[in-house]
Amino acid sequence: MKKPLVNSSDASRGAGLSRLSRVKSRMGKQYRKNRNYDTGAGQHKYVTTLSPWVSLRLLYEQEIINAALSAHKFCDAEKFIQEVFWRTYWKGWLEMRPMVWREFTRQRDAALADFRDDTEYLMAISGNTNIECFNEWVIDLKETGYLHNHARMWFASIWIFTLRLPWVLGADFFLQNLLDGDAASNTLSWRWVAGIQTPGKIYLARAENINKFTDGRHKPVGKLVSKGFAIDDSASFNAEPLQLMNKSLRGRRTLLIVTDNDLGIDTSYKTFGEIVGVVGLDTVQFRSPKGASQNVSNFVTSAVLNTIEEFSKKKSIPARFLSPNNWTLITDFARQLGAETCVALRTPIGPTRDVLGNINTFLKLSRTEFVEHTRIWDQVSWPHATKGYFKFKGVIPKVLSSLEQNL
């Protein structure tokens, strides 16, 4: 068994900050030159592997960029900064097109039923294909919870074009097993490889490219297709306007709901009125109809628990840790504390937002107000995710300048 990238003892902001201080030297020229090299599980010396903390917002995008700029000139760290913004771009793009997520879940659920006993699918997810590098990546994913970004692209391409399996099943497999699993980044990246996100433009994995960027560890000559094919997906979704204004909660007694999409409550709670209690909501098993891996569940659940326990001690308020199925306990807790409003940091489109939507419906029936607050980072960045990333990255300096004025 390979060692997980992180475990439950790493599931805290303190552990993330410690990691950040150790890897900021990698964010400059070295990253720009070597970021595409996958040196193997446990040997990722050219990338930071901060993504498990970033995906839960135990580390903030702005402080990671600040760390990069504290160690490198902007021109040297620019490529790293652009990569930090990729996740933000994907979230903003999907936030304006929620029906893309709805269509993904519809196709995923249908494919899971259709392929439940499919031999090729079962061989792929167990790492028993005739493609050795793919099999190793399956093992790495399951046992460590992490794959280098380049390996993720190769994996997705092989899954779609060589193994000819539905892309939605591959995206679902990633969400089950990635410690940094993120609905927007994951779904839209798989769509991009498949040629759906950018219609007609596929990403095709090639043996010589894999050989080069794995330093000769893998060379699947004769194992991969040399030509891809178009995915039949004619659905088109227009961008919807973003609702980014935050409601004032001054003077209101509030119950804070914390989800694994944003655990960075220590920098945002001052806008949440008078917080009289905190609830940690465990939604990790909703990432997929098949749940989440033990590695992912241990890390994410521990992170939520640690966050609400620390905040409870800091504010001297009671805390509860709940599964989403115990919705009635939220309203009971709110009434017990005399809270007029439940408040949460805005949860982007994805499985946790689906859960919160159901909870919001229940809270309305019980006449309890539910309010979400959007972070300044998202308010400033998301509106620029209207088209492709090339256009988005052109406004990054402007976005950073605006954030400096508002943060």
C-alpha positions as a Python dict, from the first residue, in 0.01 Angstrom:
ca = {
    (1, 'M'): (0, 0, 0),
    (2, 'K'): (119, 350, -85),
    (3, 'K'): (104, 622, 177),
    (4, 'P'): (-188, 869, 145),
    (5, 'L'): (-82, 1221, 48),
    (6, 'V'): (-244, 1348, 369),
    (7, 'N'): (-434, 1188, 656),
    (8, 'S'): (-669, 1298, 932),
    (9, 'S'): (-383, 1442, 1141),
    (10, 'D'): (-314, 1686, 855),
    (11, 'A'): (-676, 1804, 841),
    (12, 'S'): (-629, 2152, 987),
    (13, 'R'): (-541, 2503, 880),
    (14, 'G'): (-224, 2483, 1089),
    (15, 'A'): (-102, 2180, 895),
    (16, 'G'): (-180, 2357, 567),
    (17, 'L'): (12, 2669, 671),
    (18, 'S'): (308, 2454, 772),
    (19, 'R'): (306, 2288, 430),
    (20, 'L'): (274, 2628, 260),
    (21, 'S'): (585, 2761, 432),
    (22, 'R'): (783, 2455, 323),
    (23, 'V'): (689, 2464, -46),
    (24, 'K'): (679, 2833, -140),
    (25, 'S'): (1031, 2799, -282),
    (26, 'R'): (876, 2581, -558),
    (27, 'M'): (639, 2853, -683),
    (28, 'G'): (879, 3045, -907),
    (29, 'K'): (1111, 2955, -1192),
    (30, 'Q'): (1122, 2588, -1090),
    (31, 'Y'): (745, 2560, -1119),
    (32, 'R'): (737, 2739, -1454),
    (33, 'K'): (1002, 2506, -1596),
    (34, 'N'): (915, 2168, -1442),
    (35, 'R'): (548, 2175, -1342),
    (36, 'N'): (446, 1926, -1612),
    (37, 'Y'): (680, 1652, -1488),
    (38, 'D'): (509, 1378, -1290),
    (39, 'T'): (778, 1220, -1072),
    (40, 'G'): (545, 964, -915),
    (41, 'A'): (348, 909, -595),
    (42, 'G'): (526, 1047, -291),
    (43, 'Q'): (789, 1213, -512),
    (44, 'H'): (609, 1527, -630),
    (45, 'K'): (903, 1766, -606),
    (46, 'Y'): (798, 2017, -873),
    (47, 'V'): (445, 2094, -750),
    (48, 'T'): (322, 2207, -411),
    (49, 'T'): (51, 1945, -336),
    (50, 'L'): (-139, 2213, -143),
    (51, 'S'): (-466, 2130, -321),
    (52, 'P'): (-627, 1921, -41),
    (53, 'W'): (-616, 2226, 187),
    (54, 'V'): (-711, 2472, -87),
    (55, 'S'): (-1014, 2269, -194),
    (56, 'L'): (-1153, 2295, 162),
    (57, 'R'): (-1035, 2656, 194),
    (58, 'L'): (-825, 2571, 491),
    (59, 'L'): (-576, 2773, 287),
    (60, 'Y'): (-692, 3079, 94),
    (61, 'E'): (-601, 3156, -264),
    (62, 'Q'): (-485, 3505, -172),
    (63, 'E'): (-243, 3389, 98),
    (64, 'I'): (-93, 3127, -134),
    (65, 'I'): (-30, 3396, -395),
    (66, 'N'): (112, 3624, -126),
    (67, 'A'): (347, 3343, -22),
    (68, 'A'): (460, 3303, -383),
    (69, 'L'): (526, 3675, -419),
    (70, 'S'): (712, 3686, -88),
    (71, 'A'): (964, 3439, -231),
    (72, 'H'): (966, 3524, -603),
    (73, 'K'): (930, 3812, -845),
    (74, 'F'): (588, 3836, -1012),
    (75, 'C'): (736, 3746, -1352),
    (76, 'D'): (884, 3429, -1204),
    (77, 'A'): (570, 3332, -1008),
    (78, 'E'): (320, 3433, -1277),
    (79, 'K'): (267, 3079, -1411),
    (80, 'F'): (203, 2948, -1060),
    (81, 'I'): (-40, 3233, -989),
    (82, 'Q'): (-227, 3155, -1310),
    (83, 'E'): (-261, 2793, -1197),
    (84, 'V'): (-405, 2906, -863),
    (85, 'F'): (-670, 3097, -1055),
    (86, 'W'): (-771, 2793, -1265),
    (87, 'R'): (-986, 2656, -983),
    (88, 'T'): (-1146, 2996, -933),
    (89, 'Y'): (-1215, 3024, -1306),
    (90, 'W'): (-1381, 2683, -1323),
    (91, 'K'): (-1601, 2764, -1023),
    (92, 'G'): (-1709, 3097, -1168),
    (93, 'W'): (-1781, 2944, -1509),
    (94, 'L'): (-1998, 2668, -1360),
    (95, 'E'): (-2168, 2908, -1120),
    (96, 'M'): (-2309, 3089, -1422),
    (97, 'R'): (-2412, 2761, -1587),
    (98, 'P'): (-2563, 2539, -1316),
    (99, 'M'): (-2743, 2326, -1574),
    (100, 'V'): (-2406, 2184, -1684),
    (101, 'W'): (-2381, 2021, -1340),
    (102, 'R'): (-2742, 1902, -1359),
    (103, 'E'): (-2675, 1743, -1698),
    (104, 'F'): (-2357, 1580, -1567),
    (105, 'T'): (-2539, 1421, -1272),
    (106, 'R'): (-2818, 1299, -1501),
    (107, 'Q'): (-2573, 1134, -1740),
    (108, 'R'): (-2362, 1001, -1453),
    (109, 'D'): (-2654, 834, -1278),
    (110, 'A'): (-2772, 674, -1602),
    (111, 'A'): (-2420, 550, -1683),
    (112, 'L'): (-2367, 408, -1333),
    (113, 'A'): (-2681, 201, -1379),
    (114, 'D'): (-2594, 94, -1734),
    (115, 'F'): (-2231, 4, -1656),
    (116, 'R'): (-2283, -147, -1309),
    (117, 'D'): (-2173, -493, -1431),
    (118, 'D'): (-1970, -385, -1735),
    (119, 'T'): (-1644, -580, -1749),
    (120, 'E'): (-1438, -303, -1912),
    (121, 'Y'): (-1553, -46, -1657),
    (122, 'L'): (-1486, -278, -1363),
    (123, 'M'): (-1140, -363, -1498),
    (124, 'A'): (-1061, 8, -1541),
    (125, 'I'): (-1155, 111, -1186),
    (126, 'S'): (-965, -185, -1041),
    (127, 'G'): (-651, -109, -1245),
    (128, 'N'): (-661, -428, -1450),
    (129, 'T'): (-623, -298, -1806),
    (130, 'N'): (-338, -377, -2047),
    (131, 'I'): (-202, -22, -2000),
    (132, 'E'): (52, -35, -1717),
    (133, 'C'): (74, 341, -1653),
    (134, 'F'): (-305, 369, -1633),
    (135, 'N'): (-315, 81, -1384),
    (136, 'E'): (-51, 254, -1170),
    (137, 'W'): (-249, 579, -1172),
    (138, 'V'): (-559, 390, -1056),
    (139, 'I'): (-361, 250, -763),
    (140, 'D'): (-209, 591, -686),
    (141, 'L'): (-553, 751, -692),
    (142, 'K'): (-710, 493, -464),
    (143, 'E'): (-422, 462, -218),
    (144, 'T'): (-281, 816, -203),
    (145, 'G'): (-587, 1024, -299),
    (146, 'Y'): (-381, 1228, -542),
    (147, 'L'): (-261, 1243, -902),
    (148, 'H'): (-35, 1499, -1066),
    (149, 'N'): (-239, 1726, -1295),
    (150, 'H'): (-63, 1597, -1608),
    (151, 'A'): (-143, 1239, -1504),
    (152, 'R'): (-507, 1338, -1458),
    (153, 'M'): (-516, 1459, -1819),
    (154, 'W'): (-350, 1142, -1950),
    (155, 'F'): (-582, 928, -1738),
    (156, 'A'): (-895, 1103, -1864),
    (157, 'S'): (-783, 1080, -2227),
    (158, 'I'): (-705, 709, -2202),
    (159, 'W'): (-1037, 646, -2023),
    (160, 'I'): (-1237, 823, -2293),
    (161, 'F'): (-1056, 749, -2619),
    (162, 'T'): (-861, 426, -2564),
    (163, 'L'): (-1085, 241, -2319),
    (164, 'R'): (-1392, 409, -2472),
    (165, 'L'): (-1571, 448, -2141),
    (166, 'P'): (-1821, 730, -2065),
    (167, 'W'): (-1641, 1041, -1947),
    (168, 'V'): (-1900, 1094, -1675),
    (169, 'L'): (-1797, 766, -1509),
    (170, 'G'): (-1433, 874, -1509),
    (171, 'A'): (-1523, 1210, -1358),
    (172, 'D'): (-1728, 1030, -1093),
    (173, 'F'): (-1436, 795, -1015),
    (174, 'F'): (-1211, 1098, -961),
    (175, 'L'): (-1461, 1267, -728),
    (176, 'Q'): (-1483, 953, -518),
    (177, 'N'): (-1107, 927, -472),
    (178, 'L'): (-940, 1269, -503),
    (179, 'L'): (-857, 1442, -175),
    (180, 'D'): (-888, 1772, -361),
    (181, 'G'): (-1205, 1665, -542),
    (182, 'D'): (-1391, 1972, -665),
    (183, 'A'): (-1714, 1957, -865),
    (184, 'A'): (-1634, 2246, -1099),
    (185, 'S'): (-1265, 2174, -1167),
    (186, 'N'): (-1323, 1802, -1204),
    (187, 'T'): (-1636, 1810, -1420),
    (188, 'L'): (-1517, 2084, -1652),
    (189, 'S'): (-1166, 1939, -1689),
    (190, 'W'): (-1312, 1605, -1799),
    (191, 'R'): (-1541, 1791, -2040),
    (192, 'W'): (-1234, 1972, -2177),
    (193, 'V'): (-1042, 1647, -2238),
    (194, 'A'): (-1351, 1499, -2407),
    (195, 'G'): (-1383, 1797, -2643),
    (196, 'I'): (-1713, 1912, -2495),
    (197, 'Q'): (-1598, 2217, -2299),
    (198, 'T'): (-1420, 2352, -2607),
    (199, 'P'): (-1628, 2187, -2882),
    (200, 'G'): (-1422, 1988, -3128),
    (201, 'K'): (-1093, 2028, -2940),
    (202, 'I'): (-999, 1707, -2760),
    (203, 'Y'): (-691, 1622, -2554),
    (204, 'L'): (-524, 1304, -2675),
    (205, 'A'): (-264, 1132, -2456),
    (206, 'R'): (46, 1021, -2649),
    (207, 'A'): (306, 763, -2548),
    (208, 'E'): (604, 990, -2623),
    (209, 'N'): (458, 1272, -2413),
    (210, 'I'): (393, 1036, -2120),
    (211, 'N'): (746, 898, -2152),
    (212, 'K'): (900, 1247, -2152),
    (213, 'F'): (708, 1388, -1858),
    (214, 'T'): (741, 1078, -1639),
    (215, 'D'): (1118, 1079, -1691),
    (216, 'G'): (1097, 747, -1876),
    (217, 'R'): (900, 563, -1607),
    (218, 'H'): (615, 498, -1850),
    (219, 'K'): (610, 451, -2226),
    (220, 'P'): (285, 289, -2338),
    (221, 'V'): (395, 243, -2699),
    (222, 'G'): (129, 72, -2908),
    (223, 'K'): (-123, 81, -2621),
    (224, 'L'): (-298, 413, -2691),
    (225, 'V'): (-517, 520, -2981),
    (226, 'S'): (-360, 765, -3223),
    (227, 'K'): (-685, 938, -3308),
    (228, 'G'): (-976, 1054, -3095),
    (229, 'F'): (-1340, 1098, -3180),
    (230, 'A'): (-1614, 1351, -3124),
    (231, 'I'): (-1839, 1311, -2820),
    (232, 'D'): (-2205, 1351, -2905),
    (233, 'D'): (-2311, 1622, -2662),
    (234, 'S'): (-2509, 1894, -2833),
    (235, 'A'): (-2652, 2048, -2514),
    (236, 'S'): (-2589, 2421, -2493),
    (237, 'F'): (-2626, 2625, -2175),
    (238, 'N'): (-2638, 3003, -2165),
    (239, 'A'): (-2471, 3192, -1883),
    (240, 'E'): (-2702, 3306, -1604),
    (241, 'P'): (-2647, 3627, -1406),
    (242, 'L'): (-2455, 3590, -1082),
    (243, 'Q'): (-2619, 3690, -754),
    (244, 'L'): (-2328, 3810, -541),
    (245, 'M'): (-2468, 4067, -300),
    (246, 'N'): (-2447, 3980, 69),
    (247, 'K'): (-2736, 4051, 303),
    (248, 'S'): (-2656, 4246, 615),
    (249, 'L'): (-2698, 4039, 931),
    (250, 'R'): (-2603, 4311, 1175),
    (251, 'G'): (-2785, 4272, 1504),
    (252, 'R'): (-2927, 3928, 1418),
    (253, 'R'): (-2869, 3613, 1621),
    (254, 'T'): (-2732, 3355, 1377),
    (255, 'L'): (-2648, 2986, 1362),
    (256, 'L'): (-2340, 2930, 1144),
    (257, 'I'): (-2349, 2628, 912),
    (258, 'V'): (-2005, 2510, 800),
    (259, 'T'): (-1952, 2279, 502),
    (260, 'D'): (-1642, 2115, 356),
    (261, 'N'): (-1657, 2353, 58),
    (262, 'D'): (-1528, 2642, 269),
    (263, 'L'): (-1383, 2591, 615),
    (264, 'G'): (-1219, 2934, 623),
    (265, 'I'): (-1462, 3081, 872),
    (266, 'D'): (-1195, 3246, 1089),
    (267, 'T'): (-1157, 3531, 837),
    (268, 'S'): (-1523, 3583, 753),
    (269, 'Y'): (-1737, 3537, 1062),
    (270, 'K'): (-1745, 3907, 1151),
    (271, 'T'): (-2009, 3969, 882),
    (272, 'F'): (-2239, 3696, 1013),
    (273, 'G'): (-2420, 3889, 1286),
    (274, 'E'): (-2415, 3760, 1644),
    (275, 'I'): (-2317, 3395, 1602),
    (276, 'V'): (-2469, 3191, 1886),
    (277, 'G'): (-2380, 2842, 1763),
    (278, 'V'): (-2202, 2652, 1486),
    (279, 'V'): (-2299, 2340, 1293),
    (280, 'G'): (-2055, 2131, 1093),
    (281, 'L'): (-2229, 1960, 802),
    (282, 'D'): (-2072, 1636, 675),
    (283, 'T'): (-2151, 1605, 303),
    (284, 'V'): (-1844, 1418, 176),
    (285, 'Q'): (-2037, 1099, 97),
    (286, 'F'): (-2261, 1298, -140),
    (287, 'R'): (-1974, 1352, -386),
    (288, 'S'): (-2093, 1045, -573),
    (289, 'P'): (-2381, 796, -558),
    (290, 'K'): (-2099, 554, -468),
    (291, 'G'): (-1981, 777, -183),
    (292, 'A'): (-1622, 878, -119),
    (293, 'S'): (-1309, 674, -48),
    (294, 'Q'): (-1190, 615, 307),
    (295, 'N'): (-890, 847, 251),
    (296, 'V'): (-1116, 1130, 136),
    (297, 'S'): (-1376, 1071, 406),
    (298, 'N'): (-1118, 1061, 687),
    (299, 'F'): (-948, 1382, 578),
    (300, 'V'): (-1259, 1586, 498),
    (301, 'T'): (-1463, 1477, 800),
    (302, 'S'): (-1171, 1543, 1034),
    (303, 'A'): (-1123, 1887, 878),
    (304, 'V'): (-1487, 1982, 939),
    (305, 'L'): (-1474, 1853, 1297),
    (306, 'N'): (-1147, 2035, 1373),
    (307, 'T'): (-1279, 2360, 1227),
    (308, 'I'): (-1601, 2374, 1427),
    (309, 'E'): (-1428, 2262, 1747),
    (310, 'E'): (-1166, 2537, 1717),
    (311, 'F'): (-1429, 2798, 1632),
    (312, 'S'): (-1650, 2684, 1919),
    (313, 'K'): (-1365, 2730, 2165),
    (314, 'K'): (-1263, 3063, 2015),
    (315, 'K'): (-1614, 3210, 2038),
    (316, 'S'): (-1731, 3017, 2347),
    (317, 'I'): (-2039, 2890, 2165),
    (318, 'P'): (-2188, 2541, 2132),
    (319, 'A'): (-2112, 2325, 1828),
    (320, 'R'): (-2286, 2031, 1661),
    (321, 'F'): (-2161, 1793, 1392),
    (322, 'L'): (-2445, 1662, 1176),
    (323, 'S'): (-2507, 1446, 874),
    (324, 'P'): (-2729, 1611, 611),
    (325, 'N'): (-3007, 1364, 688),
    (326, 'N'): (-3049, 1511, 1037),
    (327, 'W'): (-3197, 1835, 907),
    (328, 'T'): (-3452, 1860, 1188),
    (329, 'L'): (-3166, 1891, 1437),
    (330, 'I'): (-3055, 2214, 1268),
    (331, 'T'): (-3389, 2383, 1333),
    (332, 'D'): (-3404, 2236, 1684),
    (333, 'F'): (-3056, 2370, 1757),
    (334, 'A'): (-3146, 2713, 1614),
    (335, 'R'): (-3461, 2736, 1829),
    (336, 'Q'): (-3270, 2623, 2136),
    (337, 'L'): (-3019, 2905, 2087),
    (338, 'G'): (-3273, 3166, 1985),
    (339, 'A'): (-3113, 3202, 1639),
    (340, 'E'): (-3328, 3389, 1386),
    (341, 'T'): (-3113, 3303, 1083),
    (342, 'C'): (-2891, 3021, 961),
    (343, 'V'): (-2589, 3152, 768),
    (344, 'A'): (-2320, 2982, 560),
    (345, 'L'): (-2036, 3080, 332),
    (346, 'R'): (-2157, 3045, -25),
    (347, 'T'): (-2124, 2691, -153),
    (348, 'P'): (-2050, 2673, -528),
    (349, 'I'): (-2241, 2449, -767),
    (350, 'G'): (-2187, 2083, -683),
    (351, 'P'): (-2302, 1806, -448),
    (352, 'T'): (-2280, 2009, -128),
    (353, 'R'): (-2489, 2287, -280),
    (354, 'D'): (-2747, 2025, -378),
    (355, 'V'): (-2762, 1919, -13),
    (356, 'L'): (-2788, 2278, 108),
    (357, 'G'): (-3071, 2339, -137),
    (358, 'N'): (-3269, 2061, 26),
    (359, 'I'): (-3187, 2196, 371),
    (360, 'N'): (-3294, 2547, 265),
    (361, 'T'): (-3629, 2409, 152),
    (362, 'F'): (-3674, 2240, 489),
    (363, 'L'): (-3572, 2555, 679),
    (364, 'K'): (-3829, 2760, 486),
    (365, 'L'): (-4100, 2515, 586),
    (366, 'S'): (-3998, 2562, 948),
    (367, 'R'): (-3987, 2942, 899),
    (368, 'T'): (-3614, 2966, 960),
    (369, 'E'): (-3422, 3205, 735),
    (370, 'F'): (-3118, 3075, 548),
    (371, 'V'): (-2856, 3318, 412),
    (372, 'E'): (-2534, 3259, 219),
    (373, 'H'): (-2247, 3509, 206),
    (374, 'T'): (-2011, 3519, -93),
    (375, 'R'): (-1643, 3584, -30),
    (376, 'I'): (-1483, 3896, -177),
    (377, 'W'): (-1241, 3672, -370),
    (378, 'D'): (-1533, 3505, -547),
    (379, 'Q'): (-1728, 3830, -589),
    (380, 'V'): (-1436, 3992, -771),
    (381, 'S'): (-1315, 3688, -970),
    (382, 'W'): (-1622, 3493, -1082),
    (383, 'P'): (-1778, 3762, -1307),
    (384, 'H'): (-1474, 3740, -1536),
    (385, 'A'): (-1526, 3366, -1606),
    (386, 'T'): (-1758, 3434, -1898),
    (387, 'K'): (-1557, 3269, -2176),
    (388, 'G'): (-1231, 3075, -2202),
    (389, 'Y'): (-941, 3080, -1956),
    (390, 'F'): (-714, 3266, -2200),
    (391, 'K'): (-935, 3572, -2167),
    (392, 'F'): (-974, 3520, -1792),
    (393, 'K'): (-601, 3504, -1720),
    (394, 'G'): (-559, 3836, -1899),
    (395, 'V'): (-750, 4011, -1619),
    (396, 'I'): (-566, 3841, -1331),
    (397, 'P'): (-346, 4148, -1254),
    (398, 'K'): (-662, 4364, -1248),
    (399, 'V'): (-838, 4113, -1021),
    (400, 'L'): (-542, 4101, -782),
    (401, 'S'): (-534, 4480, -766),
    (402, 'S'): (-906, 4492, -689),
    (403, 'L'): (-871, 4223, -424),
    (404, 'E'): (-591, 4414, -252),
    (405, 'Q'): (-827, 4709, -218),
    (406, 'N'): (-1113, 4500, -81),
    (407, 'L'): (-954, 4230, 135),
}
